Amino acid sequence: MQDRVSECPIEGAMVLLSGRWRALIIYYLSQGPMRFNALRRANAGISHQMLTRELRALETAGVIARTALPGPAPHVEYALTPHGARLMPIIDGLGDWFEAAPGPRAAKTVAAGAAIRA
């Protein structure tokens, strides 16, 4: 994760949620534990390397837990921790704010993406 430049707790939260993928990963995991490939399918466009990096960062921050499950076909599942679940009102609030913003959603998304790239 990025280094913080102040002791402001808002900055810490923004660093934790920074980037395109972390809030989306948290959102999808709020629906229940998921395997790596299910998360990758849910987050269309994310690369294998980027998803791995983001999952590790969220795990290090205590937001998600990684569980290796044994069996004939061993696999790994990711799930929100109780600490991570506390982010859901914030994530839901961001979605509600976006939905309530004036203007067509598609135009807002395109405009926001263009502003970020500029």
C-alpha positions in Angstrom: 0.0 0.0 0.0 1.0 3.6 -0.4 2.7 5.5 2.4 0.6 7.9 4.4 1.7 11.5 4.6 -0.3 12.5 7.7 -1.9 10.8 10.8 -5.4 11.6 9.5 -7.6 8.5 9.8 -9.4 9.5 6.6 -6.2 9.4 4.7 -5.5 5.9 6.0 -8.9 4.7 4.9 -8.5 6.3 1.5 -5.1 4.6 1.1 -6.6 1.3 2.0 -9.5 1.7 -0.5 -7.4 3.3 -3.2 -7.3 2.0 -6.7 -9.9 0.6 -9.0 -10.3 -2.8 -7.5 -10.2 -2.9 -3.7 -13.7 -1.6 -3.1 -15.1 -3.9 -5.7 -13.4 -6.9 -4.2 -14.8 -6.0 -0.8 -18.2 -5.6 -2.3 -18.2 -9.0 -4.0 -16.8 -10.7 -0.8 -19.7 -9.2 1.2 -21.9 -11.7 -0.6 -20.0 -14.6 0.8 -16.6 -16.4 0.5 -15.3 -16.7 -3.0 -12.5 -18.5 -4.8 -9.8 -16.7 -6.7 -11.3 -17.4 -10.2 -14.8 -16.4 -9.1 -13.4 -13.1 -7.9 -11.6 -12.7 -11.2 -14.8 -13.3 -13.2 -16.8 -10.9 -11.0 -14.2 -8.2 -11.6 -14.0 -8.3 -15.3 -10.8 -6.8 -16.7 -8.6 -7.4 -13.6 -5.4 -9.3 -14.4 -4.3 -12.4 -12.4 -1.3 -10.4 -11.1 -3.3 -7.4 -10.0 -6.0 -9.5 -8.3 -3.2 -11.4 -6.4 -1.6 -8.1 -5.4 -4.9 -6.5 -4.2 -5.9 -9.6 -2.3 -2.6 -9.7 -0.5 -2.9 -6.0 0.4 -6.4 -6.5 1.8 -5.3 -9.6 3.7 -2.3 -7.7 5.2 -4.7 -4.9 6.3 -7.0 -7.5 8.0 -9.9 -6.8 5.7 -10.1 -10.2 4.2 -9.0 -13.7 5.3 -7.5 -16.3 3.0 -8.4 -19.9 3.8 -6.7 -22.9 2.2 -9.1 -25.8 2.0 -7.7 -29.3 1.7 -9.3 -32.2 -0.2 -9.0 -34.1 -3.5 -8.9 -30.7 -5.3 -7.4 -28.3 -2.8 -8.4 -24.7 -3.2 -8.3 -21.3 -1.5 -11.3 -19.1 -0.5 -11.3 -15.5 0.4 -13.8 -13.9 2.8 -14.4 -10.7 4.6 -13.2 -10.5 8.2 -15.4 -8.8 10.8 -13.1 -5.8 10.4 -13.7 -5.9 6.7 -17.4 -6.3 7.0 -17.4 -2.9 8.9 -16.5 -1.3 5.6 -19.8 -2.4 3.9 -21.9 0.6 5.1 -19.2 2.9 3.5 -19.1 0.9 0.2 -22.9 0.7 0.1 -23.1 4.5 0.8 -20.8 5.2 -2.1 -23.0 3.1 -4.4 -26.2 4.9 -3.1 -24.5 8.3 -3.6 -23.6 7.3 -7.2 -27.1 6.0 -7.9 -28.7 9.2 -6.6 -26.4 11.6 -8.5 -28.2 13.6 -11.2 -27.8 12.6 -14.8 -27.6 9.3 -16.6 -25.3 6.8 -14.9 -23.5 5.8 -18.1 -22.6 9.4 -18.8 -21.4 9.9 -15.2 -19.2 6.8 -15.5 -17.6 7.9 -18.8 -17.1 11.4 -17.5 -15.5 10.2 -14.3 -13.2 7.9 -16.2 -12.1 10.7 -18.5 -11.5 13.0 -15.6 -9.3 10.4 -13.9 -7.3 9.8 -17.0 -6.8 13.5 -17.7 
